[in-house]
Amino acid sequence: MSKNFSDFKFEPKTHKFEAKTSKPEGNINQNDLRKSYDELSQLDNDSLSRRLASEVAKRKQEGSFDANMLLSSVESVRAFLPPETYQNLKNLIENLK
């Protein structure tokens, strides 16, 4: 059975990296990640799905939704994902197109 988002623990990393993002606000910092994690980890799967659908609809309306970029991101971390999680992410992104 695959894990839910709420099953993961937020653990700050000591190394820094620059995320490549098309996000207009700029780079994401650790405090933003912590805040998002704290907020999203409290939601059940249905709430997370509604939130995702809302965000995707907003991005599509703005013209900033890029499914290919998301697929590329998933491919870049494929080696670190269990096969089931990788396939679930790919299927989810394909359904969001």
N, C-alpha and C positions, 0 to 999 in steps of 0.2 A: 504494500500500500504506500502511495506517495505521501510525503509529509506536507502539512499545511504551512503557510507562511508563519503562523503563530508558533510552530514547533521549533523554529530557529531562534537561537540566542544572538543578540547583537554583541559582538566583541570587537572593540576598536583595534585596528591594526597599527603597528608602530611605524610601518613604512608608508610613504606617500606615493601617490600615483596621480597622473593627470588623466581624467576620463575624457575621451573624445565625445563631445556632445553637440547637438545642434540647438541646445537649449539657449535661448537668447539671454537668460539671466546670468550666464557665465558658468564657472566651475561650481561643482557641488562640494560643500565642505562637510566635515565630519559632524558638526552640530546639526546641519540640515538632514543628514542621513539618520542621525539618532532620533530626531524629532519625527521624521517620517516613519521610521521603524516603530517607535513607541505608539504612534497613532494607528498604523496599519496592523500591528500585531494584536490589537484588541478586537479586530473585526473577524466575523465568521466568513466562510467561503462565499455565501450569497452576497453579503455586504461588499466583500472584496470584488466580486464579479460585477456588481452594479457600479462600483466606483471605477473599475477598469473600463466598462462600457461607456460611462459618462465621460471619462478622460479621452478615450479614443474618439468619441463623437465630437468633442470640443476640438481636438487636434485636427480631425478631418475637416471640420468647418473652417478652421484657420488655415488649412492647407499645409500644416506642419507634421502630419502623421506620415512616417516613413517606415513601412513594413520591411522593406529591404534592409534598412539600417538595423532594425531590430533582429532580423534573421542573421545578419552579419555579426552582431554582438553575441548572439547565442552560439554561432559557429566558433567564435573566438574563445569561448569558455567551455566548449564541448568536452574537452579532455578532463575537466574538473566535475562534470555532471554525471550522475547515474544515467544509464541509457533511457530509463522510463521518464525521468525529468526532462532530458533533452528532447525526446519525442513529444512530450506534453507541451513544452514551450513552442516547438515548431508548429504543432497542430493549432495551438492557441493563436499564434501570430497569423497563420494562414486563414483562420476563421475571422480574424479582425480585419483582414483586407477587405 
